[in-house]
Amino acid sequence: MLKHGTKSKIRNVMLVSLLLLAGCVSVSQNAICDSLMAESDDLTVALLIDGGPLSQEAGVALISGLDGACL
């Protein structure tokens, strides 16, 4: 059985998660994509200039995902 404080923390985490999800659903995809394109371009440049192999792979995956979702 969970202690009262633990139950309260779990309930609070669930409530915050639901609020965040509701906020994400109400924001248009275009707004999210438009706001991330400059950062995506900056990440591309930074990875080409000084990113190591692992960070380049992670960056390519992130940028590819953004490009695929933000057509």
Secondary structure, 3 states (H helix, E strand, C coil): CCCHHHHHHHHHHHHHHHHHHHHHHHCCHHHHHHHHHHHHHHHHHHHHHHCCHHHHHHHHHHHHHHHHHCC
